[in-house]
Amino acid sequence: MLFPVFSLPSKFGIGCFSREAFSFVDFLEQSGQGFWQILPVGPTGFGNSPYQPFSAFAGNPYFISPELLIEEGLLTWDEAGGVNFGSDEQQVDYGALYENRIPLLKKAYERFLEKGEEKEAYEKFLKKEEFWLKDYALFRALKDENEGASWLTWEDALRKREKEALEEAEKRLKDEIEYVYFEQYEFDKQWTKLRKYANEKNVKIIGDLPFYVSMDSADAWSCPEVFQMDKDLVPTVVAGCPPDAFSATGQLWGNPIYDWEGMQKNDYEWWVKRIRRNYEFYDVIRIDHFHGFCDYYAVPYGDETAQNGTLKEGPGMKLFDVLKKEVKELKEISEEEGFKIIAEDLGNNTPENEKLLKDTGFPGMKVLQYGFTSWDSYYVNHRHTKNSVVYTGTHDNTPSRAWFEEINDGQRDFARRYINSMNSDTGQFVWDFIREAYRSVADLCIIPLQDYLCEGREARINTPGAPDGNWQWRLRPNYLSNELAQSIRGLTELYSRIPKEKKEQEEV
């Protein structure tokens, strides 16, 4: 099931690692689901997109549950209850969170220092994650000191990471830095508890890994050697998409572009560390924009459109050969464990893209909503392959109910006839559409929760290219019923998609 953490109901303005998260795991177990796919959990910045995090290694402090901090004696219910987290239980109010969530967490930090407990576990965490945490904490502290301005605009000594300037900043901002250490410790501890609970319920976590990092990130600032930058640490090129039928000027994404040739010289050390860190969070990783490993589009830094970009060759199998050698989760994948990486291979499938996917052995994605725009689409069921993951839609699609209502009459008729769903009831069509995904030969079937609930456009997670209204939808409290769980379980059993261990236990 696909369901973002921020979309969980909670008393705290955004889905987090509170009791509702554990209850959702119970719902997954009751429904016979073996996988919970979430979106990236990194700290978000302007625009609130989890695909533009401040760090490729850190966790989002908004997901830290005040409820668990109360249980630890670091906050009180009166303190948490007196904070304005937003008034709409179905929409995240990021403005309210930005103003009020961190001050609350800083109260917890002050009590954490007073209590002095968990010292051994805390120091162990700091030592283990030092390779990214120290730079990230300093980045956050400097960013706050500069009123949120991008690191590209900081004074030269800090922007260029001159040793004396960094040492002075570390002394000046010592308390702010150590607060970030605490924040990341609590995130790690709470998430580990939730993931362990899920695994005990035979539910594995599929996490999402953005291909690029944000230009305004701790990664771009602290590891400039990983990216294509000049001697003054100014980017030379940024990411984008070439002009096509949809845009005469292309798409200018603005992310820094990896220096693949430079990284190859040290066996892609940064990517090895990144993948290892993500396996601390997840059981399976879905890598976004997988085509970028085959080729990427580089636009000169400072250009206002993507028209002058050029297509460059990516690292291809050279990177994945190293990852499979260096990352223990990828060295030996047994039949019981199943796959460890899902490749988001949507978009323009070239022979080169398809060869890379085949050579890695990773499953790609099939999205049913894309299957009814032509009479022989790549995404309809009869063209699926076993080593793949089928979805009705993703976080970038509108929920299937709204999709069905908004496509043209010809596409709607094609979809009805293809899946043999001639009932006039739209809700029934959505469940027939879900059934079609279950019927696929794809090894794994993932359905967004909104589709099971027959939600409409109001429950859309993200509209690509739209500046507002994204990453906000939340599930209403107490909205998941036993009846829904049993309906989902019925489909799961019918199409033999009950998790393997659980199925064997039931047969015994």
Phi, psi and omega in degrees: 000138179260121183199113183293151176300318184295343181274354176296146172289151174192170178276359194244027170084344182203150174300138182211193185272041180273185184300333179296329177293318179292324177295325178293322175300319176300320178296319178299315179298315179299327182276357181077024182268136181257352183221137171243111177266128178242174176266172181307144184252016180287163180292127185266154179240218181301131182093344173065016182281128176291350178267005174229059185282162176285346182205144175275358186237336187273167177253158182281117182296339178297338182276351177293128184276118173302330180300315179290328176293327175295317179298330179278354182081018181263346175217169172242160178298325179296320179294315180290321182290339181273005183261139176275105177262004185115151187257351184257113183287352180251003180220135174285130175259092184293332177297315179295320179296317181299320183283327195239339185288313183295317176304324178293317179295329179291330173298317178297322179297317179300319179288327177300319178293319180296317184288323177066018180273169177060024185302316183295314180295321181296312181293326177296319178297314181300319181291316183296321186257013185302327187300336177240330190293321182298313179292320180296316181296318178294319177302313180297317181294317178292323179296318177296319180297328180265022175055038174083001182295149178299146179299337179295342181257359180292164177302148190306320184298322179279321180299321181270003175059046176291137191305311183296320180295320179292318180296319178294319179295322179297322178289315183295324186250027186306313184292319179296322179294316182290333172299317180296323175303312180299315180304313181289328175297314180294319177302311183298317182294315182292318180294320179300321178296316180292316180297319178299318179299316179298313180299323178295333177270011180067030177246124177261150182261126171259118180256158183252130181245113177297140179294309180266164169253166178287146174300318179269073183222160175298330182293311181295325181284316189269342181232057183299336180293343180282341188241165180278094180230156179274185185294340177265013180061038172254131180303142176265329179218159176227167184279154177190192181227135184292160176304143178211194182295338182270335181211118182290340181253003181076191179239130179255102183278322175089001180287149173294149183254138182294144172269082186298321180295318178295318181293328181299330183293334177244033176056041173052044186304317182298317179292324177299314179296321181295315180293320176301315180298321180293330175286348168287333180270319195233162172271326179227143179247127170263118182267118181287150175053052183301332180301337181297339177283341178271308175206158183218158183253119184251124182249133179306133180298133180101343177295146181270345175227174181264012186296329186263016180284168178226148179274128183240158180276134178274187185284338179059217185291342179304317179294314186288332173297320178291314181300317181292337178274324190261335183260117189300327181294338182257352184293309181225108179257108182282165179297327180292323182285329183075198183285159181243345179225137171247131180263120173280097186250029182286156179109211185283106181270105178266164176303325180292317177301312184295323179294317179298316179300315180296318182294324178289329184084002181284148174285142173265191186242144174235120182249114187299325181301332180281354187276355188239025177264349175212171186278349178216058184290153176298340191254359178284157190306318187290355177250007179287159176239158185296313182279070181203173179236125182258139178232151165287316176201171179246187178295340179270355179260155171288151177306150189299329177298310180293321178302313182295323180288336188258345177289165183283169186300321180295317179293322180295318179295317178301313181298316180300312184290324182296316183262005177058053179237087187260359177296139183287346182285123183293322178300321178294322177300317182301317179291326174294325178294317176299316179302321179299322176295317178300327183284347182299153175283353180306141183298328183228140179240124181236126182242130173298141181303324182302329180289319176301327181272357182056039179284158181258202185301332182298341182260014179292137181279313185211136171248103183307133179090345179275133185283336187231161172084007182264157174060033186241337188296136178231147176286138176294147180299145175056035185264346181267124187253161174297326180296319178296317179301318181291324177296316178295317180297324179301314177296319183296319178290318183301321183258022173053045179248014172296138179309142191305309183298318180295318180300317180295322178297318181294322179294325176292000000 
